[in-house]
């Protein structure tokens, strides 16, 4: 399943029986928790492959050609990506002509590659890089044009690849004629081996046949999921399918949750930093999926972060494992070769949350103090053992934590926090409480905090904003009064909470927590259709959340009338799993109700589960529903909640065709 197609996805990730409950944060255990094979002492891909693949940015469009490939190789060198560890410049589908020649050989498209693949390989190799290529373990590749696949031509195609100087093969799964996957992928393994050329072998069968259980002696990496899409819901769903497979990863055999989307425009930079951090802590292959010729400085900063890359490329080869995941507050830890632990504090929710753990919980020995290295801010602090941060919505704090005995060389860590998410009802002053908490083995001294808002806003402290000292565990709590200018439009606004303090050695330290304040309207009295109300945030796995129509998977407004079990509904929300739509309830509402189900437009496909959350508590759940079922009533008591969230998960079998309808969804206040 590689290519986005309108209104349907060709293959489910149904065989990946490891999908998490998306909102609850729980993870299914692997179907079998067999230990990984012994790590090879030598061979290809002893660390996860790093490079580039054109598909996510170009698909089969004309800009995919020889000049692009050479340009990417040039940029690997000039932008420092080669020095950061990226090696492979990989071609995806559409590089060949639709027909083989009279001798049954593959023919490079002369319009795209006028000098042939061998000349491109020579160019890439001259840069000290490696070239990858693509085909499918079927009669045709995955593109609708129908380029030749390798099924029945494995030996000939492998010889061509070797003769051209190819260093990496991505072997897809389309048009496989029902032939057993193990047989197909082993046949190509043997053909590649017979060439005598070392070629990294990427098995791309989408996790359909649980390759983590059998492919360690077949290829160096295997896809664990269906295709990634450039949106938050897709990335999150794939993350949760790949995380439980940590026991199967190691040097020379890697779980592959698909290529990176960083820089393609469908997510924010905060979300892309999470994407890159989480792929790195999972020891995933890092294959850039954006056109580097047009990449922004922010994109290059993310992709080129050598400290984060070092987590991915650690020679011990461990995949990070889940320490905790309650309420969308994830702690994922990865054992490192030097005895440290890489720790991701990940917030999957739509509002800032405190994510916390301890040094011992992430596998470190007891010690008087620990060094915390923030891999995005590139700075060191010390902690007495608590590892915590207020993490922005969809953000990740990535740390490297060491019991190295050198903790006293660093200033103490402090944690900036919010007592609750800031909501400002329009034309009404609001109060916000912030905290600064000492985490260090040594105390923070001369502590002062400030809170600033957008131009025209007034912010003033209602309680002390300074403290002489903050030892470990002590907090400075400050109440603030915020007023937005009259008539400020509804929406999200950036504030900044800053703290300044001195270490015991006199070193000046400044830290900042970005804060998002939402200017909101109080919910109307009575019962209102949710499709008529403004939402705080809306995320859908494919395509946007739709008002009063189904989800069409592509552009806004491409849906059809909401239809469940042949019943048409005029009002409601159309989404695609995994999805979340959040509304401000302002502690004034009592109930959310809806008729829920899988939209008829997907035929017999699709299975989802609906959930209603009141602040951080799940208030109602439908269980798994399929297209065969009529609409089911779902009602939740949301009394006292500031925020209600409508969540749809994929039902545990992947997100193919999961068109979910919140028909007649109402909020009663």
GISUL-V719148 format. One record per backbone hydrogen bond with DSSP energy under -1.0 kcal/mol. CO is the residue of the C=O (numbers start at 1). NH is the residue of the N-H. E is the energy in kcal/mol with one decimal. If there is no record, write none. Layout:
<<CO;NH;E> <CO;NH;E>>
This chain:
<<13;16;-1.9> <15;17;-1.5> <21;25;-1.9> <26;21;-1.3> <45;252;-1.8> <49;286;-2.0> <50;87;-2.6> <50;88;-2.2> <51;288;-3.3> <52;90;-2.6> <54;57;-1.0> <54;58;-2.4> <55;59;-2.1> <58;61;-2.3> <61;64;-1.7> <63;65;-1.0> <65;69;-2.2> <66;70;-2.5> <67;71;-2.3> <68;72;-2.5> <69;73;-2.1> <70;74;-2.4> <71;75;-2.2> <72;76;-2.2> <73;77;-1.2> <74;78;-2.6> <75;79;-2.7> <76;82;-3.2> <77;80;-1.1> <80;84;-1.3> <81;86;-2.3> <82;85;-1.3> <87;130;-2.6> <88;52;-2.5> <89;132;-2.1> <90;54;-1.1> <95;109;-2.6> <101;104;-2.3> <105;101;-2.4> <107;97;-2.9> <109;113;-3.4> <112;66;-2.8> <113;116;-1.8> <116;120;-1.2> <117;121;-2.7> <118;122;-2.3> <119;123;-2.0> <120;124;-2.5> <121;125;-3.1> <122;126;-2.1> <124;127;-1.0> <124;129;-1.9> <125;128;-2.1> <130;89;-2.9> <131;167;-3.6> <132;91;-2.4> <133;170;-2.6> <135;172;-2.8> <136;138;-1.5> <136;150;-2.9> <138;151;-2.1> <139;149;-2.0> <143;146;-1.5> <147;141;-2.5> <150;153;-2.9> <153;157;-2.9> <154;158;-2.7> <155;159;-2.1> <156;160;-2.1> <157;161;-2.7> <158;162;-2.5> <159;163;-2.7> <160;164;-2.2> <161;166;-2.5> <167;200;-2.6> <168;133;-2.5> <169;202;-3.3> <170;135;-2.1> <171;204;-2.6> <172;137;-2.7> <175;139;-2.5> <176;179;-1.9> <180;184;-2.3> <181;185;-2.8> <182;186;-2.1> <183;187;-2.1> <184;188;-1.5> <185;189;-1.8> <186;190;-2.5> <187;191;-1.9> <188;192;-2.7> <189;193;-2.4> <190;194;-2.0> <193;196;-1.3> <200;169;-3.1> <201;220;-2.0> <201;221;-1.3> <202;171;-2.9> <203;223;-2.8> <205;208;-1.8> <207;210;-1.2> <210;213;-2.2> <211;214;-1.2> <211;215;-3.2> <215;218;-1.9> <215;219;-2.1> <220;254;-2.1> <221;203;-3.0> <222;256;-2.6> <229;231;-2.4> <231;235;-2.1> <232;236;-2.7> <233;237;-2.3> <234;238;-2.3> <235;239;-2.4> <236;240;-2.0> <237;241;-1.2> <238;242;-2.0> <239;243;-2.3> <242;245;-1.7> <243;246;-1.3> <245;248;-2.1> <246;249;-1.6> <250;253;-2.7> <253;250;-2.1> <254;222;-2.0> <256;224;-2.0> <261;264;-2.3> <268;272;-2.6> <269;273;-2.4> <270;274;-1.8> <271;275;-2.7> <272;276;-2.7> <273;277;-2.6> <274;278;-3.1> <275;279;-2.2> <276;280;-1.9> <277;281;-2.4> <278;282;-1.4> <279;284;-2.6> <280;283;-1.7> <281;320;-2.5> <286;51;-2.5> <287;260;-2.4> <288;53;-2.6> <290;292;-1.0> <291;294;-2.0> <296;300;-2.3> <297;301;-2.3> <298;302;-1.9> <299;303;-2.7> <300;304;-1.9> <302;305;-1.3> <304;306;-1.0> <305;309;-2.5> <306;310;-2.0> <308;312;-1.4> <309;313;-2.6> <314;317;-1.4> <321;333;-2.6> <324;331;-2.6> <325;328;-1.3> <326;329;-1.9> <328;348;-2.4> <330;346;-2.5> <331;323;-3.3> <331;324;-1.3> <332;344;-3.0> <333;321;-2.8> <334;342;-2.6> <336;339;-1.8> <340;336;-2.3> <341;401;-3.1> <342;334;-2.5> <343;399;-2.9> <344;332;-2.1> <345;397;-2.5> <346;330;-3.1> <349;394;-1.2> <353;391;-3.1> <355;389;-1.8> <357;387;-2.5> <358;362;-1.3> <359;364;-2.2> <360;363;-1.6> <370;383;-2.2> <371;402;-2.2> <372;381;-2.1> <373;400;-2.0> <374;378;-1.6> <379;374;-2.6> <381;372;-3.2> <382;413;-2.5> <383;370;-2.3> <385;359;-2.3> <387;357;-2.7> <389;355;-2.7> <391;353;-2.0> <392;395;-2.5> <395;347;-2.6> <397;345;-2.9> <398;375;-2.7> <399;343;-2.8> <400;373;-2.2> <401;341;-2.4> <402;371;-2.5> <406;409;-1.8> <407;410;-1.8> <411;382;-2.1> <413;439;-2.7> <413;440;-1.1> <415;437;-2.3> <417;435;-2.3> <422;518;-2.1> <424;520;-2.4> <425;428;-1.8> <430;482;-3.4> <432;480;-2.9> <433;419;-2.5> <434;478;-2.4> <435;417;-2.5> <436;476;-2.8> <437;415;-2.7> <438;473;-3.5> <439;384;-2.6> <444;470;-3.2> <445;502;-3.1> <447;467;-2.4> <448;500;-2.6> <450;498;-2.7> <452;496;-2.1> <454;457;-2.1> <458;483;-2.2> <460;481;-2.8> <465;449;-2.5> <467;447;-2.4> <468;446;-2.7> <470;444;-2.2> <471;474;-2.1> <474;438;-2.7> <476;436;-1.8> <478;434;-2.7> <479;462;-3.9> <480;432;-2.2> <481;460;-1.8> <482;430;-2.8> <483;458;-2.1> <485;488;-1.6> <491;519;-3.0> <493;517;-3.0> <495;515;-2.7> <496;452;-2.1> <497;513;-2.9> <498;450;-2.2> <499;511;-2.3> <500;448;-2.2> <501;509;-2.9> <502;445;-2.7> <503;506;-2.4> <507;503;-2.4> <509;501;-2.2> <511;499;-2.4> <513;497;-2.3> <515;495;-3.6> <517;493;-2.8> <518;424;-3.1> <519;491;-2.0> <520;426;-2.5> <526;669;-2.4> <528;667;-2.7> <529;532;-1.7> <530;533;-1.2> <537;582;-2.5> <539;580;-2.3> <546;574;-2.3> <555;558;-1.3> <560;550;-3.4> <562;569;-2.8> <563;600;-2.8> <564;567;-1.9> <567;564;-2.4> <571;664;-2.7> <572;548;-3.7> <573;662;-2.9> <574;546;-2.7> <575;660;-2.4> <576;541;-3.1> <579;648;-2.1> <580;539;-2.7> <581;646;-3.1> <582;536;-2.9> <583;644;-2.2> <585;588;-2.0> <590;638;-2.0> <591;668;-2.9> <592;636;-2.7> <593;666;-2.9> <594;634;-2.7> <595;663;-2.2> <596;632;-2.8> <597;661;-2.8> <599;602;-1.3> <600;603;-2.3> <602;605;-2.1> <606;627;-1.0> <608;625;-3.6> <609;649;-2.5> <610;622;-2.6> <611;647;-2.8> <612;619;-2.8> <612;620;-1.5> <613;645;-2.3> <614;617;-2.0> <617;614;-3.1> <620;612;-2.4> <625;608;-2.3> <626;629;-1.7> <632;596;-2.9> <634;594;-1.8> <636;592;-2.0> <638;641;-2.2> <641;587;-2.2> <642;585;-3.6> <642;586;-1.7> <643;615;-3.2> <644;583;-2.8> <645;613;-2.6> <646;581;-2.2> <647;611;-2.7> <648;579;-2.2> <649;609;-1.5> <655;658;-1.5> <657;659;-1.9> <658;577;-2.0> <659;599;-2.4> <660;575;-2.8> <661;597;-1.3> <662;573;-1.3> <662;665;-1.1> <663;595;-3.1> <665;530;-2.4> <666;593;-2.0> <667;528;-2.4> <668;590;-2.9> <668;591;-1.5>>
